[in-house]
Amino acid sequence: MGARPSGKNEGDTPTEKSTMSTTLEQIDLAAKAFWAQHPTDRDAAFAVLRRENPVPWSRAPESDLLPPELNTEGFWSLTKYEDIRYASRNPKIFSSAEGITMETFDPMMTEAAQSFIAMDAPRHTQLRGITLDAFKPKNMRRLEDWIRGHARDLVQEMAPKGEGDFVDMVSMHLPGRIFASFFGIPDHLYDKTISAAQRLLAWSDPEACGDQTGLEMFADCVIDLHSVAQELSEERRDNPGEDLFSWMLAAEWEGQKMTEDEICAFFVLLAVAANDTTRHSSAHAIRLFSENPDQLALLQEDMDGRIDGAIEEILRVASPLVHMRRTATEDVQIRDAQIKKGDKVVLWYCSGNRDEEVYEDPDRFDILRDPNRHVAFGGGGPHYCLGNALGRTTLKSLIREVYGTMPDIKAEEPDYQANNFINGIHRLQVRWTPPAAGTTAAAGTDETATCPVPHGDAAGGACPAPSN
């Protein structure tokens, strides 16, 4: 799609907005430099694509996940809302089995880390069905007070400080505590598990990788999570508990249990999905309300009546997943693009959620927007995000606690990740007026409480809620 965009160097953290307009010829979705731009500039580029070339072809992405001689496949991009929904709802034409990221992984790495998200029916249906009941919306509603207790604990810990990094104080910890409670992660494995889960999807971000290549960092995280899963598996087979991991070992779908390799890959998928996307969405929520004080005022006027709409608008404007990829199983035409069997097709959720044909004034953050049928969790179909209700419930609980305790909290400009898969934030400095002494001592989580999600007969009940 033309030359690489000018501006930031590949390794820079995207912090500064450009004052220059973007032309079609400058847009190169395959370039690391594109993803090192400020998100506002990337959104402007996708607006150009939606208007001028909504299904563009790109060269092979710049990547160190494969040797250069193997990294040769370009990809098509779907930037329009309806095209994303079409591909999502037609899995027989647009397969997930060959990987779900723009960049191509070695098949062994895909199998080790992506589980049923990188499968088609019937095995996708079988593995997804194993945990489907636990993540149903009705069960997440039963969890709301329990999750809010975890959020309250974190907010009470930060409230007296008056300033700090919201990501470090809250965003990194809330999803981790909830995940550890669901799966019964013991204290000695907690840091290893959560660190790996929260780093794994940042393989394209130079800061997250440090002195490692993206592949090395990704592989290390997968190895760490597999080792945790193997240790838990050995322990829970002998001593099953009332947690999702024990239930996962015993659960069957149409008479089939998961293999040991499938359990490890399944654990990697759920650990990452539960931790990374919610982590970044919570930081984006504080950013958006800081940038739009009128919308915060609307929310605070009627928290109960407007919180649900606010959550949907946060998810639309700051899509936690930037993209998912499919592979065409047959020749198909979308608009003017002649997609051939075997071609990679990338679904850009970040673009579909700003489609001018679907949303009036799509760049405006409007918590009263109705309808708001975004594609932040996918465009529907069999791969629609299993944990969408948990993500919504966690975000809702946190926003209630943050603005109930620190109503004047204000964020500075974030330090964004340079990431083509997750809409990530490294740091978000915030300031607020500390509450008067004694006013933050609301009841926290009860360490003897249990998570009320039914896990099926195999586990016999609900998972404990430790204070990790």
N, C-alpha and C positions, 0 to 999 in steps of 0.2 A: 504493500500500500504506500509506496513512496519511500522517501528518505527518513532516517531516524530523526525524531524531534530534537531540536536544539534545546539548550538550557542546562539542566543539572547533569553532573557526571553520574555514572552508573551507581556508585556506592553511596551517594548522598542520601540523607534522610529527607523525605519530602516535607518541607516546612514552609516554603515561601510560595505564594501565589504569583503566577505570571500575569503580566499586564498586556501580553500580546495575544491576538486572536489566533485560533487554530485553523489551518486549512486542511483539506482532505489529504493532500500530498504529504503533509508532515506526520500523519498519524501512522504509527507502527506498533500495533498491539503486541508484536513478537519481541520488541526491544525491552531490555531491562530499563533503559532510560525512560521509557514511557511510564513505567510503574514507579520510578523515582520522582515523578512530578507530584505536585500538590493534588489532592483529590479533586479540588475544584477545577483544575486544568484537565484532569482526566474526564470528569463529567462533561466539560465543554467539548472535548474531542468526541465522546460518544454521541453528543447531540448533533455534531456534524455528520457522523456516520448515519444516524437515524434519518437525517434529512437527505443526504446525498448518496449514500451507498449502504443501505441497511443490512446487506448480507455480503460483507467483503471477504476476500481471500487474503490470508497472511502467510508469509514464509514460516519456516520452522522457528519456534520460539528460541530465543537465546537462553541456554540452560546448561547446567553442569550435571544434570541428572543422568545423562547418557553420554558416552563418548561422541565427539563430533561426527564421526563417520556413521553413527547410528541415529543421530538426531537430525533426520532429514524430512520429516513429515510436516507440511504446512497444515493450515486449518481454516475452516469457514467460521464466521461469527454471526450469531443471531442477536441483533440489538433491539428488535421490536418486541413489545409485550406479547402480541398474538402469536408471533413466530415461536417465541420461547414456550408458550403454552402448547402450541401444536406439537413441537418436538417432545415436550415432557409427557404428553398424553398419548404418544404413539411409540411405545417402547419396542415394538416389533420392527420399526423402521430405524429408530434411533437407539442403539444399544448402549448399555453401560458396561458390558462385560470386558471391554478392552481398556478400561480406565476412565476416570472421571475428572481429570485435570488437563488443562491446556498443554502442559509439559508432559512428556511421556516418561513413565517409570519403567524399569526392568519388570517384566511380568511377575517374577518372584517377589519383588517388593510390593507390587500391587496386591498380590494375594495375601501377603503378610500383614498389610496395613489397612486395606479398604473394605474387607469383608463383603457383606451383602450389598453395600452401596455400589460395588463394581461387579454386580451380577445381574443376570436376567432371570425371568421365570424359567423353570419352577423353583430353582434353589433359592432365588431371592425371596420368593413368597414364603418358603419354609423357614428361612432364618429370620426374616422380619417378623413372621408370625409368633416366634418364640417370646418376644418381649412386647408385642403389640398391646396386650391388656394393661401392662404396668404403666404405659405412657399415654393411655387414653385421656382425653380432656376431663372426663368426670373424675378420674383418679387424681389428676393434677389439682382440681378444685378442692379435693379433700386435703391436699398437701399444703394449701396456701398459707394457713396459719403456721405450720411447721417451718416452711421456707422463710416466712417473714420473721420468725424467731431468729434464724441464722443471720438474716439481713440486719435485724435490730442489734444483735451482738456486735457485728462489725461496725455499724454506725456509732454505737455507744463508745467503742474503743477509739474511734477517730475524732469524735465530736469535741473533746476538750482541747485538741491540738490547734485548731484555728487555721491551719494550712498544711499542705503536703501534696503528695502525688496520689491522686485518686486510684490510679491503676494499682499502685503498690499497696495502698491501704485497704482497698475494697475489691476492685474488679478481679484481681488475681485469686482472691480467697473465697468469695462467696460460692461460685460454681464448684470449686474444689471441695469445700466442706459438704455441699449437697451430694456431689458424686461419691465422696468417701462414705457418706452415710448410707446411700443407696446400696453400694457394693460391699460394705463392711471392710473398707481398707484399714488395716491396723496402723497404729501410729508409726511404726518403724518403716513402713512402706509409703507413707503419705507424701513426703517431700519428693521422693523419686518418681512416684506416679504423676503427681500434679505438674512437676517441672517438665517431664517428658511430654505430657498431654498438651501443655500450653506452648511448647516450642515447636512441635512437630510440623505444624502447617506453615511455618515461616521460613521454609527452605529457600525462598527467593529473596529474603531480606538480609542484607549484609550485616547489620548489627546483630540480629538474632543468630546468625551463623558464626560470627566471630572469626577465628582463624581456621574454621572448617569449611569445606565445600558444602553446598546445599545437600548433596547426596549423603555425605558423611554425617551431617547433623541429623538428617531424617532417619538414616539407618540406626544411629545411636539411640534415638528416641524410641524407634520401633523395638530395638533389642531390649531396652529398659522396660518397656511396657509388656513385652512378651515374658520377660523374666518375672515380673510381678504376677502376671496371669498364671504362669506355671506354678509359682509358689502358692498362690491362693488355691489353685486347682488341687494340688496335692493335699493341702490342709483341709479344704472344704469337702473333699470326697470322703475323708475319714471323719470329719466333724462338721457336717452341714449346719449352717446357721440360718437365721431368718433375714437373709439379704439376697439381693438380686444375683450375685455371683453363684451362690449355692443353688438358687432356683434355676439359673441358666444351665448349670451342669446337669440337673435332673430333668429339665423340660424336654418334651418331645413335640414334634409337629408332624402329624400324619405318620406316627410310629417311628420317626427318626430323631436321634439325638445328634448334637454337634460333635464333630471329631475334635481332638485336642488342638490341631492346627486352627480349626475354625473358631474354637473358643478363644484362642490367643488373638486372632485377627479381629474377632467380634469385640473383644475387650479394648483393643486399640481404637477401633472405630468409635465405640461409645465413650471412651475416656476423652478422646479429642473433641467429639461433637458436644459433649456435656460441658467441657471446660472452655474451649477457645472462643467459640462464637458468642456465648453469653458474656464472657469476660469483656470482649470488645464492644458489644452492644450497650453494656452498662456505662462504659466510658463515653460512648457517643451520645447517650441520653443526656448526661451532664453537660457535654459540649453543646448540644443543640439547644437546650434550655438557656444556657449562658449566652449563646448567640442570638436568641429570640426571646427576650424577657417578656414580650407581650403574650407569648404562648405559655410561658411559665405562670404569668398572672391568671390567664384563663384556667389553667389546671388547678391552681391553688384556690380559685373561687369555688370550684366544685370538683374536688378530687374524686369522689365516688362516681360522679356522673361522667367524668371526662377521662379517667385514667385508661380505660380500654382503648379509646380512640387515640390517645397519646402513644400508647404502646405500638399500635399499628403504624402510626406515622413515623415513629422512630425507626421501626424496622424497614419501612419503605425508603426513607431518605438516606439511612445509613445501613444499607443491606449488609448483613454480617458476612454472607458468602458473596464474593464477587462474581464467581462463575461456577458452572459445572460443564463437563464435556460429555458428548455422546459420539458414537461412531455409526455412520450410515451402513445399514445392512443391504441396501438396494439403491439404485439410482432414484433420485427424487429432486424435484424442482421447488425451491422456495423463492418467491418473487422472481428476479431475473437470474438467480444463481442455479447452475446445473450441478448439483451435488452428486458425486459418483459413489458407488458402493465402496466402502472402506475408507472414505474421507472422514477426517475428524471434524466435528461440529461443536463449537463452544457456545453455550447459552449464557449470555451476559446479564445476570439478574440486576446488577447495578444500573444497567442501561434500560432494561425493561421497566424498572420501577420509576423511571423518569420520562416515559414515553408521552410525548405531547398529545398524541391521539387518544390517550387513556386518562391522563391527569391534567386538569386545568392548572396552569402555572406550576409545573412539576418541581421546580427548584425551590418553591416556597415550602417552609415547614409549617404545617397547619394541622393542629391536633383535632380540629373539628371536621376534617376532610371526610366526606361521606358521599358515595361509597369509597372504600379504600382496599380494593382487592389486589394487593401487591403480590409479587413473586419472590419475596425475601426467603421463603422456605421452599421454593421451587414452584414450578408452573402446574402443579397437580400431577396426577398419574401415580403409578406404583412407587415412585421414589420420593414422593412428597415427604418432607422431613418428619421422621418419627417423633422427635423430641420437641415439636413446635409448641405444644401446650406447656411443657416444662419450661421452655425458654421464656414464653410470655409470662407465666406465673412468677418466675424468678425476677424478671425485669420489673414487673408490677410491684412486687413486694419491696424491692430495693428502692424504687422511686418514692413509694409511700414513706418509707423510713427516712430516706435522705432529706426530703423536703419537709417532712413533719418535724425533724429534729434540727435541721440547718437550713431554714427557708431562704437565706440569702447567699447560699453557696454559689460561687462564680468561678468558672474555669478560664484559664489562659489558652492560647493556641496550643493544640496538642503536638506531640512529636509522633508522626505517623510512621507505620511500617511501610517499606517499599515491597509490597506483596500483591501478587496478581490473583491470589485465591481467597484470602481473608482480608476484610476491611479492618486492619489492625491499628491499634494505638499503643506505642511504647510507653509514653508518659503523658499525664494530664495533671498539670499543677492547678490546684484549687485553693481558694481562700473563703472563709466564712466567719461569722461571729460565733465564738464558742458559747454554748448555752450556759446559763447561770448554774453554779454548783448545785447538784442535787436534782436537776430537772431532766437528766438523761437516764435515770435509773429505772426504766421500765423493765418489766420481766423479760428475761432472755429465754433461750431455749432450755428446756428441761432435759438434762443429760440422761434421764431415765426414760424419756419419751420415746415412742416408736413412730417410724414413718408409716402412715396409714395406707400406703398403696398395697393392694392385695397382689401377691406374687404367685398365686396359684397353689394347688395342693402340694406340689413338689417341695416348696419351702415352708408350707404350713402357716403362712401369715405375713408379717410385715418386717421391714428391715429396721435394725436399731439405728438411732441417730446419735452417734458419738460426737464429741465436741471438736474433732480435728479441724 
